[in-house]
Amino acid sequence: MTRNLFILIVAVSLTACQSKKNVEPGMTPAQAGQIAVANELEESLFKYILEPWYPLVIDTVNGGYHSNFTRNWSPAEGPGDRALVQQARHVWATSLIYEIYPEKKEYLDYAAGGFRFLRDAMWDEGFGGFHAFCTEEGSPVERSINEKLIYGQAFAVYGLSQYYRISNDPEALQLVKRAFLWMEEHAHDKEHGGYFESLGRNGSPIRDQEPGEGPGGIMGAGIKDYNSSIHVMEAITELYRIWPDSLVRERLEEMFYLIRDTFVHPDGYLQLFFEPDWTLVSREPEDEGSVGMDWFLNHFTYGHDVETAFLLLETAHVLGWGEDEKTHHIAKQLVDHSLASGWDTIAGGFFDAGVAGEDGIRIVNDHKSWWGLVEGMNALLLMHTLYPEDPHDYYNKFLKSWEHIDKFLIDKTYGGWYNNATDTDPENVDREKCHIWKTTYHNARGMINCIHMLRKK
C-alpha cells in the first residue's frame, strides 16, 4: 500500500462517509470482512453514541448542551455548570455528524445552538477569549472568572472551525478568527514558541504561581504541557482548513515540529512537561514504588501517545506533507511503544498509564479509559493501512480492540459508553454517563474514521 492511499484515508473529515455497503459477489474474504465490521461500527455509532446523547443533551431553553446525566440518562444532581471544553467538543461533534451524514439535518441545528452559546455566553466581551466555565444560564462561574486555560481556548477554535465548514456562517468565521488572534496576542510564547497553558482573565500568562494553586494546577505556572499542546496543534489544523492564512500556517508548522521533534522522545513516547525554554521538567523517582510528583512527571500516557500518532499524520496531511517518511516513522513508534508496554495481551485495549523502572515498564493505572480505547482502535487501523504486512499485525489488534470496546465499554442496557472498561474497573458502571469531561468527541471521531477506512478499496 502506498503513502498516496494513506492521504485519502486520513482525509476522512474532508469528505462525506460512504453510505452503508453490502458484501457483494467478487469481494475477497478480507474485503467482505472489513465491510461487515464497518457496518457493525456504524450501527453501534448511532445506537450507543449518537441516539443516547442527542437530542437529550440539547438545552432548548438556554442554548448549548446540558452537562451531567447519570448512567440511565437521568439529570444528575448539582448546579450543572458548563465547561468550555465540553461545549466546544459538542459543537465539533455535531458539526462532524452533519458533514458526514448530511441527511441528519437536525445535527446542524444542534451545532448551531452550541455555536450561539459559545458566542453569547462563553466569549468574554470585556477581555476577549472564552471563559473556562459558566452556569447553565450563561454567566461566568465565580470560582473560575479570573482564569483562562489554553486547552479550552484551543477546543473553542476546533469546534468553531468545524462548525463554519458545515454552516458557512460568517459570524462563526469572525469569532474563530478573534479567538485565534487572542491566543496569538496573549498565550503564544514569542521568545521560545509554543503556548502558555495558564492565563489570567486578561490573557496574561501566570508565571508566579506555586504548584497546586489556581489554573496551572499541579504543575504551577509557565509550564507547557503535552495535552494542551497536542490539542492546540489539532485546533490550528482545523482552523487552517477553513482559513489558510499565512500566520495560521506558521503557528501550525511551529506546533507540528514541537510535538513531533520535542515532545516525542526518540524511543516513541510523549515527554510530558517543559519549562518555557523547552527544558524538560523531570525528576528521577526516589524508589521503585514512588507514586507522587515523580510518577506524574515521568509516566507513559498510552491514550495520548496513540492519539498523537493520528494527530501528527492528520496535520502533516493538511500541511501537504502526507508522504513525509519521518512523520510516518514517529507515528508508528508511538503506536509500537504503546503496544509493547501498554497493551493488554489478554483482553485487548490499552491501559491508562505506565512508568519505567529497573525491571522495565510497569502499569500503574490499569483502568482503560473510554477515550483512550477508541483512540487506540483508530490508531491501530491507521497503522494497518500504512503497514499491512507489519509483524505487529495491526489489523487483528484493531479487531481485538473493537471486540473489547463492544464487550466491556458499551452499556447495552442504557446506551452510551462507560467511563472505563469494566474488565479492569467494574465499579465504574454507576458513574455519571455524561459530565463536563465526557462528550461524543473522541468516540464519534474514532468510530467514523474507522468506518471510513474499512470501506475504502
KOLSE-578259 format. One record per residue (C-alpha): x, z, y; residue number from 1. Coordinates in steps of 0.25 Angstrom, whole numbers, plus 2048, in hexadecimal, padded with zeros to 3 digits. Layout:
site X X | Z Z | Y Y | seq NUM
...
This chain:
site X 800 | Z 800 | Y 800 | seq 1
site X 806 | Z 7FC | Y 80E | seq 2
site X 806 | Z 804 | Y 81A | seq 3
site X 7FD | Z 7FA | Y 821 | seq 4
site X 7F2 | Z 7FE | Y 818 | seq 5
site X 7F4 | Z 80C | Y 81C | seq 6
site X 7F2 | Z 809 | Y 82A | seq 7
site X 7E4 | Z 804 | Y 826 | seq 8
site X 7E1 | Z 811 | Y 81E | seq 9
site X 7E6 | Z 81B | Y 829 | seq 10
site X 7DD | Z 814 | Y 833 | seq 11
site X 7D1 | Z 81A | Y 82D | seq 12
site X 7CB | Z 81F | Y 83A | seq 13
site X 7CD | Z 812 | Y 841 | seq 14
site X 7C3 | Z 80A | Y 838 | seq 15
site X 7B5 | Z 80E | Y 832 | seq 16
site X 7B6 | Z 813 | Y 824 | seq 17
site X 7B2 | Z 809 | Y 81A | seq 18
site X 7A4 | Z 80B | Y 814 | seq 19
site X 7A2 | Z 811 | Y 806 | seq 20
site X 7A7 | Z 808 | Y 7FB | seq 21
site X 7A3 | Z 806 | Y 7ED | seq 22
site X 7AC | Z 804 | Y 7E1 | seq 23
site X 7AC | Z 7F5 | Y 7DF | seq 24
site X 7B0 | Z 7EB | Y 7D4 | seq 25
site X 7BE | Z 7E7 | Y 7D5 | seq 26
site X 7C3 | Z 7F4 | Y 7DA | seq 27
site X 7CF | Z 7FB | Y 7D3 | seq 28
site X 7CC | Z 809 | Y 7CE | seq 29
site X 7D5 | Z 80E | Y 7D9 | seq 30
site X 7CD | Z 807 | Y 7E4 | seq 31
site X 7C0 | Z 80B | Y 7DD | seq 32
site X 7C4 | Z 81A | Y 7DC | seq 33
site X 7C8 | Z 81A | Y 7EB | seq 34
site X 7BB | Z 815 | Y 7EF | seq 35
site X 7B4 | Z 81F | Y 7E7 | seq 36
site X 7BC | Z 82A | Y 7ED | seq 37
site X 7B9 | Z 825 | Y 7FB | seq 38
site X 7AA | Z 825 | Y 7F9 | seq 39
site X 7AB | Z 833 | Y 7F4 | seq 40
site X 7B3 | Z 837 | Y 800 | seq 41
site X 7A9 | Z 830 | Y 809 | seq 42
site X 79D | Z 837 | Y 802 | seq 43
site X 7A4 | Z 844 | Y 804 | seq 44
site X 7A7 | Z 842 | Y 812 | seq 45
site X 798 | Z 840 | Y 816 | seq 46
site X 792 | Z 84B | Y 80C | seq 47
site X 79C | Z 856 | Y 80E | seq 48
site X 7A2 | Z 854 | Y 81C | seq 49
site X 79A | Z 84C | Y 826 | seq 50
site X 78C | Z 84F | Y 821 | seq 51
site X 78E | Z 85F | Y 821 | seq 52
site X 795 | Z 85E | Y 82F | seq 53
site X 78D | Z 854 | Y 837 | seq 54
site X 783 | Z 856 | Y 83E | seq 55
site X 783 | Z 865 | Y 83B | seq 56
site X 78F | Z 868 | Y 844 | seq 57
site X 78A | Z 85F | Y 84F | seq 58
site X 785 | Z 868 | Y 85B | seq 59
site X 779 | Z 861 | Y 861 | seq 60
site X 778 | Z 86B | Y 86C | seq 61
site X 786 | Z 86E | Y 872 | seq 62
site X 78D | Z 861 | Y 86C | seq 63
site X 799 | Z 862 | Y 864 | seq 64
site X 79A | Z 868 | Y 856 | seq 65
site X 796 | Z 875 | Y 850 | seq 66
site X 7A1 | Z 87E | Y 84B | seq 67
site X 79E | Z 887 | Y 840 | seq 68
site X 796 | Z 885 | Y 833 | seq 69
site X 796 | Z 88D | Y 826 | seq 70
site X 798 | Z 888 | Y 818 | seq 71
site X 789 | Z 884 | Y 817 | seq 72
site X 78A | Z 87E | Y 825 | seq 73
site X 782 | Z 889 | Y 82C | seq 74
site X 787 | Z 88C | Y 83A | seq 75
site X 791 | Z 897 | Y 839 | seq 76
site X 791 | Z 8A3 | Y 842 | seq 77
site X 799 | Z 8A4 | Y 84E | seq 78
site X 79A | Z 89E | Y 85C | seq 79
site X 79C | Z 890 | Y 857 | seq 80
site X 7A8 | Z 88D | Y 861 | seq 81
site X 7AD | Z 87F | Y 860 | seq 82
site X 7BC | Z 87B | Y 85F | seq 83
site X 7C1 | Z 86E | Y 866 | seq 84
site X 7C8 | Z 86A | Y 859 | seq 85
site X 7BB | Z 86B | Y 851 | seq 86
site X 7B2 | Z 864 | Y 85B | seq 87
site X 7BD | Z 858 | Y 85D | seq 88
site X 7BE | Z 857 | Y 84E | seq 89
site X 7AF | Z 855 | Y 84C | seq 90
site X 7AF | Z 84A | Y 857 | seq 91
site X 7BA | Z 843 | Y 850 | seq 92
site X 7B4 | Z 844 | Y 842 | seq 93
site X 7A6 | Z 840 | Y 846 | seq 94
site X 7AC | Z 834 | Y 84E | seq 95
site X 7B4 | Z 830 | Y 842 | seq 96
site X 7A8 | Z 830 | Y 839 | seq 97
site X 7A0 | Z 827 | Y 843 | seq 98
site X 7AC | Z 81E | Y 843 | seq 99
site X 7AE | Z 81D | Y 834 | seq 100
site X 79F | Z 81D | Y 831 | seq 101
site X 798 | Z 817 | Y 83D | seq 102
site X 78B | Z 817 | Y 837 | seq 103
site X 78B | Z 826 | Y 838 | seq 104
site X 787 | Z 825 | Y 847 | seq 105
site X 783 | Z 834 | Y 848 | seq 106
site X 792 | Z 837 | Y 848 | seq 107
site X 794 | Z 830 | Y 855 | seq 108
site X 78A | Z 83A | Y 85B | seq 109
site X 791 | Z 846 | Y 854 | seq 110
site X 79F | Z 841 | Y 85A | seq 111
site X 799 | Z 83F | Y 868 | seq 112
site X 793 | Z 84D | Y 868 | seq 113
site X 7A1 | Z 852 | Y 865 | seq 114
site X 7A7 | Z 84A | Y 870 | seq 115
site X 79E | Z 84F | Y 87A | seq 116
site X 7A0 | Z 85D | Y 876 | seq 117
site X 7AF | Z 85B | Y 878 | seq 118
site X 7AD | Z 855 | Y 885 | seq 119
site X 7A3 | Z 85E | Y 88B | seq 120
site X 7A6 | Z 86B | Y 885 | seq 121
site X 7B5 | Z 86C | Y 880 | seq 122
site X 7BC | Z 864 | Y 88B | seq 123
site X 7C2 | Z 86D | Y 895 | seq 124
site X 7BE | Z 867 | Y 8A3 | seq 125
site X 7C6 | Z 872 | Y 8AA | seq 126
site X 7D3 | Z 870 | Y 8A4 | seq 127
site X 7D2 | Z 864 | Y 89A | seq 128
site X 7D4 | Z 864 | Y 88B | seq 129
site X 7CA | Z 869 | Y 881 | seq 130
site X 7C6 | Z 878 | Y 87F | seq 131
site X 7CA | Z 87D | Y 872 | seq 132
site X 7BD | Z 884 | Y 86F | seq 133
site X 7AF | Z 884 | Y 875 | seq 134
site X 7A2 | Z 88A | Y 872 | seq 135
site X 796 | Z 883 | Y 86C | seq 136
site X 791 | Z 880 | Y 87A | seq 137
site X 79E | Z 87B | Y 87E | seq 138
site X 7A4 | Z 886 | Y 886 | seq 139
site X 7B3 | Z 889 | Y 884 | seq 140
site X 7B5 | Z 895 | Y 87B | seq 141
site X 7BB | Z 8A0 | Y 884 | seq 142
site X 7C6 | Z 8A4 | Y 879 | seq 143
site X 7CC | Z 896 | Y 87A | seq 144
site X 7C9 | Z 891 | Y 888 | seq 145
site X 7D7 | Z 893 | Y 88C | seq 146
site X 7DD | Z 88B | Y 881 | seq 147
site X 7DE | Z 87D | Y 87C | seq 148
site X 7E5 | Z 878 | Y 870 | seq 149
site X 7EB | Z 86A | Y 86E | seq 150
site X 7E5 | Z 86A | Y 860 | seq 151
site X 7D7 | Z 86A | Y 865 | seq 152
site X 7DB | Z 860 | Y 870 | seq 153
site X 7E0 | Z 856 | Y 866 | seq 154
site X 7D4 | Z 857 | Y 85E | seq 155
site X 7CB | Z 854 | Y 86A | seq 156
site X 7D3 | Z 848 | Y 86D | seq 157
site X 7D2 | Z 844 | Y 85E | seq 158
site X 7C3 | Z 845 | Y 85E | seq 159
site X 7C0 | Z 83F | Y 86B | seq 160
site X 7C9 | Z 833 | Y 867 | seq 161
site X 7C1 | Z 830 | Y 85B | seq 162
site X 7B4 | Z 832 | Y 862 | seq 163
site X 7B8 | Z 828 | Y 86C | seq 164
site X 7BB | Z 81E | Y 861 | seq 165
site X 7AD | Z 81E | Y 85C | seq 166
site X 7A5 | Z 820 | Y 869 | seq 167
site X 7AD | Z 819 | Y 874 | seq 168
site X 7A8 | Z 824 | Y 87D | seq 169
site X 7B1 | Z 823 | Y 88A | seq 170
site X 7AF | Z 831 | Y 88C | seq 171
site X 7B5 | Z 835 | Y 87F | seq 172
site X 7C1 | Z 82C | Y 883 | seq 173
site X 7C2 | Z 832 | Y 890 | seq 174
site X 7C2 | Z 840 | Y 88A | seq 175
site X 7CC | Z 83E | Y 87F | seq 176
site X 7D6 | Z 838 | Y 88A | seq 177
site X 7D4 | Z 844 | Y 892 | seq 178
site X 7D7 | Z 84D | Y 886 | seq 179
site X 7E4 | Z 845 | Y 882 | seq 180
site X 7E9 | Z 845 | Y 891 | seq 181
site X 7E6 | Z 854 | Y 892 | seq 182
site X 7EE | Z 856 | Y 885 | seq 183
site X 7F9 | Z 84E | Y 88B | seq 184
site X 7FA | Z 855 | Y 898 | seq 185
site X 7F9 | Z 863 | Y 892 | seq 186
site X 7FD | Z 864 | Y 884 | seq 187
site X 807 | Z 859 | Y 882 | seq 188
site X 816 | Z 85E | Y 882 | seq 189
site X 81C | Z 855 | Y 88B | seq 190
site X 82A | Z 85A | Y 888 | seq 191
site X 82A | Z 85B | Y 879 | seq 192
site X 81E | Z 853 | Y 875 | seq 193
site X 812 | Z 857 | Y 86D | seq 194
site X 807 | Z 860 | Y 871 | seq 195
site X 806 | Z 86F | Y 874 | seq 196
site X 7FB | Z 876 | Y 86C | seq 197
site X 7F7 | Z 882 | Y 875 | seq 198
site X 7F1 | Z 87F | Y 883 | seq 199
site X 7EA | Z 887 | Y 88D | seq 200
site X 7DD | Z 883 | Y 893 | seq 201
site X 7E4 | Z 87B | Y 89E | seq 202
site X 7ED | Z 874 | Y 893 | seq 203
site X 7FA | Z 87B | Y 896 | seq 204
site X 802 | Z 87D | Y 889 | seq 205
site X 802 | Z 88C | Y 885 | seq 206
site X 811 | Z 890 | Y 884 | seq 207
site X 812 | Z 89F | Y 885 | seq 208
site X 808 | Z 8A3 | Y 87A | seq 209
site X 80C | Z 8AC | Y 86F | seq 210
site X 809 | Z 8A8 | Y 860 | seq 211
site X 7FB | Z 8AC | Y 85C | seq 212
site X 7F5 | Z 8AC | Y 86A | seq 213
site X 7EC | Z 8A2 | Y 870 | seq 214
site X 7EA | Z 894 | Y 86D | seq 215
site X 7F8 | Z 892 | Y 867 | seq 216
site X 7F4 | Z 89B | Y 85C | seq 217
site X 7FF | Z 8A0 | Y 852 | seq 218
site X 80A | Z 897 | Y 857 | seq 219
site X 809 | Z 89A | Y 866 | seq 220
site X 80B | Z 891 | Y 872 | seq 221
site X 812 | Z 884 | Y 873 | seq 222
site X 813 | Z 880 | Y 865 | seq 223
site X 810 | Z 872 | Y 860 | seq 224
site X 809 | Z 873 | Y 852 | seq 225
site X 807 | Z 869 | Y 847 | seq 226
site X 7F8 | Z 86A | Y 846 | seq 227
site X 7F5 | Z 867 | Y 855 | seq 228
site X 800 | Z 85C | Y 855 | seq 229
site X 7FB | Z 854 | Y 849 | seq 230
site X 7ED | Z 854 | Y 84F | seq 231
site X 7F2 | Z 850 | Y 85D | seq 232
site X 7F8 | Z 844 | Y 857 | seq 233
site X 7EB | Z 842 | Y 84F | seq 234
site X 7E3 | Z 843 | Y 85C | seq 235
site X 7EC | Z 839 | Y 864 | seq 236
site X 7EC | Z 830 | Y 859 | seq 237
site X 7DD | Z 82F | Y 85A | seq 238
site X 7DE | Z 82E | Y 869 | seq 239
site X 7E8 | Z 823 | Y 869 | seq 240
site X 7DE | Z 81A | Y 860 | seq 241
site X 7D4 | Z 81B | Y 86C | seq 242
site X 7DD | Z 81C | Y 878 | seq 243
site X 7EA | Z 815 | Y 875 | seq 244
site X 7F1 | Z 81A | Y 882 | seq 245
site X 800 | Z 81A | Y 883 | seq 246
site X 801 | Z 829 | Y 885 | seq 247
site X 7F8 | Z 82C | Y 879 | seq 248
site X 801 | Z 823 | Y 871 | seq 249
site X 80D | Z 82A | Y 876 | seq 250
site X 807 | Z 838 | Y 872 | seq 251
site X 803 | Z 833 | Y 865 | seq 252
site X 810 | Z 82E | Y 861 | seq 253
site X 816 | Z 83B | Y 866 | seq 254
site X 80D | Z 843 | Y 85D | seq 255
site X 80F | Z 83A | Y 851 | seq 256
site X 81E | Z 83B | Y 852 | seq 257
site X 81D | Z 84A | Y 854 | seq 258
site X 814 | Z 84C | Y 848 | seq 259
site X 81C | Z 843 | Y 83F | seq 260
site X 82A | Z 846 | Y 843 | seq 261
site X 82A | Z 854 | Y 848 | seq 262
site X 81E | Z 85C | Y 841 | seq 263
site X 820 | Z 855 | Y 833 | seq 264
site X 82C | Z 85B | Y 82C | seq 265
site X 835 | Z 851 | Y 825 | seq 266
site X 830 | Z 857 | Y 818 | seq 267
site X 822 | Z 853 | Y 81B | seq 268
site X 81A | Z 85F | Y 821 | seq 269
site X 816 | Z 863 | Y 82F | seq 270
site X 81E | Z 86D | Y 837 | seq 271
site X 814 | Z 875 | Y 83E | seq 272
site X 818 | Z 87B | Y 84B | seq 273
site X 822 | Z 877 | Y 856 | seq 274
site X 827 | Z 87C | Y 863 | seq 275
site X 824 | Z 873 | Y 870 | seq 276
site X 832 | Z 86D | Y 86E | seq 277
site X 82F | Z 86A | Y 85F | seq 278
site X 838 | Z 875 | Y 859 | seq 279
site X 831 | Z 879 | Y 84C | seq 280
site X 82A | Z 886 | Y 84C | seq 281
site X 82E | Z 88C | Y 83F | seq 282
site X 833 | Z 899 | Y 838 | seq 283
site X 839 | Z 89C | Y 82B | seq 284
site X 830 | Z 8A4 | Y 822 | seq 285
site X 834 | Z 8B3 | Y 821 | seq 286
site X 831 | Z 8B3 | Y 812 | seq 287
site X 82A | Z 8AA | Y 808 | seq 288
site X 81D | Z 8B1 | Y 80A | seq 289
site X 81D | Z 8B0 | Y 819 | seq 290
site X 80F | Z 8AC | Y 81E | seq 291
site X 80F | Z 8AF | Y 82D | seq 292
site X 814 | Z 8A6 | Y 838 | seq 293
site X 820 | Z 8A1 | Y 82F | seq 294
site X 815 | Z 89B | Y 826 | seq 295
site X 80D | Z 896 | Y 831 | seq 296
site X 819 | Z 88E | Y 837 | seq 297
site X 81E | Z 889 | Y 82A | seq 298
site X 813 | Z 885 | Y 821 | seq 299
site X 80F | Z 877 | Y 81C | seq 300
site X 801 | Z 873 | Y 820 | seq 301
site X 7FD | Z 869 | Y 816 | seq 302
site X 7F0 | Z 865 | Y 81C | seq 303
site X 7F7 | Z 862 | Y 829 | seq 304
site X 802 | Z 85B | Y 822 | seq 305
site X 7F9 | Z 851 | Y 81B | seq 306
site X 7F1 | Z 84F | Y 827 | seq 307
site X 7FD | Z 84C | Y 830 | seq 308
site X 801 | Z 841 | Y 826 | seq 309
site X 7F4 | Z 83A | Y 829 | seq 310
site X 7F4 | Z 83C | Y 838 | seq 311
site X 802 | Z 836 | Y 839 | seq 312
site X 7FE | Z 82A | Y 831 | seq 313
site X 7F2 | Z 829 | Y 83A | seq 314
site X 7FA | Z 82A | Y 847 | seq 315
site X 804 | Z 820 | Y 842 | seq 316
site X 7F9 | Z 816 | Y 83F | seq 317
site X 7F3 | Z 818 | Y 84D | seq 318
site X 800 | Z 816 | Y 854 | seq 319
site X 803 | Z 809 | Y 84C | seq 320
site X 80D | Z 80F | Y 843 | seq 321
site X 805 | Z 80F | Y 836 | seq 322
site X 811 | Z 80A | Y 82E | seq 323
site X 81B | Z 814 | Y 832 | seq 324
site X 823 | Z 818 | Y 826 | seq 325
site X 828 | Z 825 | Y 82C | seq 326
site X 81A | Z 82A | Y 82F | seq 327
site X 815 | Z 826 | Y 821 | seq 328
site X 820 | Z 82D | Y 81B | seq 329
site X 81E | Z 83A | Y 823 | seq 330
site X 80F | Z 83A | Y 820 | seq 331
site X 812 | Z 838 | Y 811 | seq 332
site X 81C | Z 844 | Y 812 | seq 333
site X 811 | Z 84D | Y 818 | seq 334
site X 807 | Z 84A | Y 80C | seq 335
site X 812 | Z 84B | Y 802 | seq 336
site X 817 | Z 858 | Y 807 | seq 337
site X 809 | Z 85E | Y 807 | seq 338
site X 807 | Z 859 | Y 7F8 | seq 339
site X 814 | Z 85F | Y 7F4 | seq 340
site X 811 | Z 86D | Y 7F9 | seq 341
site X 802 | Z 86E | Y 7FD | seq 342
site X 7FA | Z 866 | Y 7F3 | seq 343
site X 7F2 | Z 86E | Y 7E9 | seq 344
site X 7F7 | Z 867 | Y 7DC | seq 345
site X 7EB | Z 86D | Y 7D4 | seq 346
site X 7DE | Z 86C | Y 7DC | seq 347
site X 7E3 | Z 862 | Y 7E7 | seq 348
site X 7E3 | Z 863 | Y 7F6 | seq 349
site X 7EE | Z 869 | Y 800 | seq 350
site X 7F0 | Z 877 | Y 802 | seq 351
site X 7F0 | Z 87C | Y 811 | seq 352
site X 7FE | Z 881 | Y 813 | seq 353
site X 80B | Z 884 | Y 80C | seq 354
site X 819 | Z 88A | Y 810 | seq 355
site X 827 | Z 887 | Y 80B | seq 356
site X 82F | Z 892 | Y 805 | seq 357
site X 83B | Z 894 | Y 7FC | seq 358
site X 833 | Z 88F | Y 7F0 | seq 359
site X 82D | Z 883 | Y 7F6 | seq 360
site X 81F | Z 881 | Y 7FD | seq 361
site X 814 | Z 88B | Y 7FA | seq 362
site X 806 | Z 88B | Y 7FE | seq 363
site X 802 | Z 895 | Y 808 | seq 364
site X 7F4 | Z 891 | Y 80B | seq 365
site X 7ED | Z 88B | Y 7FE | seq 366
site X 7E0 | Z 888 | Y 805 | seq 367
site X 7DD | Z 879 | Y 806 | seq 368
site X 7D6 | Z 877 | Y 814 | seq 369
site X 7CB | Z 86C | Y 815 | seq 370
site X 7D3 | Z 864 | Y 820 | seq 371
site X 7E0 | Z 865 | Y 818 | seq 372
site X 7DA | Z 860 | Y 80C | seq 373
site X 7D3 | Z 854 | Y 812 | seq 374
site X 7E0 | Z 850 | Y 81A | seq 375
site X 7E7 | Z 851 | Y 80D | seq 376
site X 7DE | Z 848 | Y 806 | seq 377
site X 7DF | Z 83E | Y 811 | seq 378
site X 7EE | Z 83E | Y 811 | seq 379
site X 7EF | Z 83C | Y 802 | seq 380
site X 7E7 | Z 830 | Y 803 | seq 381
site X 7EF | Z 82B | Y 80F | seq 382
site X 7FB | Z 82D | Y 807 | seq 383
site X 7F5 | Z 825 | Y 7FB | seq 384
site X 7F2 | Z 819 | Y 804 | seq 385
site X 801 | Z 819 | Y 808 | seq 386
site X 808 | Z 81D | Y 7FB | seq 387
site X 7FE | Z 819 | Y 7F0 | seq 388
site X 809 | Z 81A | Y 7E5 | seq 389
site X 810 | Z 826 | Y 7EA | seq 390
site X 812 | Z 831 | Y 7DF | seq 391
site X 80B | Z 83B | Y 7E7 | seq 392
site X 7FE | Z 834 | Y 7E2 | seq 393
site X 7F7 | Z 836 | Y 7EF | seq 394
site X 7EA | Z 82F | Y 7EB | seq 395
site X 7E8 | Z 839 | Y 7DF | seq 396
site X 7EB | Z 845 | Y 7E8 | seq 397
site X 7E1 | Z 83F | Y 7F2 | seq 398
site X 7D7 | Z 83F | Y 7E7 | seq 399
site X 7DA | Z 84D | Y 7E3 | seq 400
site X 7D9 | Z 851 | Y 7F2 | seq 401
site X 7CB | Z 84C | Y 7F3 | seq 402
site X 7C7 | Z 852 | Y 7E6 | seq 403
site X 7CC | Z 85F | Y 7EB | seq 404
site X 7C5 | Z 85E | Y 7F8 | seq 405
site X 7B8 | Z 85A | Y 7F1 | seq 406
site X 7B8 | Z 865 | Y 7E7 | seq 407
site X 7BE | Z 871 | Y 7F0 | seq 408
site X 7BB | Z 86E | Y 7FE | seq 409
site X 7AE | Z 867 | Y 800 | seq 410
site X 7A2 | Z 870 | Y 800 | seq 411
site X 798 | Z 869 | Y 7F7 | seq 412
site X 78D | Z 874 | Y 7F9 | seq 413
site X 78C | Z 874 | Y 809 | seq 414
site X 795 | Z 868 | Y 80D | seq 415
site X 7A1 | Z 868 | Y 815 | seq 416
site X 7AF | Z 86C | Y 811 | seq 417
site X 7B4 | Z 87A | Y 80F | seq 418
site X 7C0 | Z 87E | Y 818 | seq 419
site X 7C9 | Z 87F | Y 80C | seq 420
site X 7C9 | Z 87A | Y 7FE | seq 421
site X 7C2 | Z 884 | Y 7F4 | seq 422
site X 7CC | Z 883 | Y 7E9 | seq 423
site X 7D6 | Z 88C | Y 7F1 | seq 424
site X 7CD | Z 892 | Y 7FB | seq 425
site X 7BF | Z 895 | Y 7F4 | seq 426
site X 7BB | Z 89F | Y 7FE | seq 427
site X 7BA | Z 896 | Y 80A | seq 428
site X 7AD | Z 88F | Y 805 | seq 429
site X 7A5 | Z 898 | Y 80E | seq 430
site X 7AD | Z 896 | Y 81B | seq 431
site X 7A7 | Z 88E | Y 826 | seq 432
site X 7A6 | Z 87F | Y 823 | seq 433
site X 7A7 | Z 87B | Y 831 | seq 434
site X 7AF | Z 882 | Y 83C | seq 435
site X 7B8 | Z 87F | Y 848 | seq 436
site X 7C4 | Z 87A | Y 840 | seq 437
site X 7BC | Z 872 | Y 836 | seq 438
site X 7B5 | Z 865 | Y 839 | seq 439
site X 7B4 | Z 858 | Y 832 | seq 440
site X 7C1 | Z 852 | Y 838 | seq 441
site X 7CA | Z 854 | Y 82C | seq 442
site X 7C1 | Z 851 | Y 820 | seq 443
site X 7B9 | Z 845 | Y 827 | seq 444
site X 7C6 | Z 83E | Y 82B | seq 445
site X 7CD | Z 841 | Y 81D | seq 446
site X 7C1 | Z 83C | Y 815 | seq 447
site X 7BF | Z 830 | Y 81E | seq 448
site X 7CE | Z 82C | Y 81D | seq 449
site X 7CE | Z 82D | Y 80E | seq 450
site X 7C1 | Z 825 | Y 80D | seq 451
site X 7C7 | Z 81A | Y 815 | seq 452
site X 7D4 | Z 81A | Y 80D | seq 453
site X 7CD | Z 819 | Y 800 | seq 454
site X 7C4 | Z 80E | Y 804 | seq 455
site X 7D0 | Z 805 | Y 809 | seq 456
site X 7D4 | Z 7FA | Y 800 | seq 457
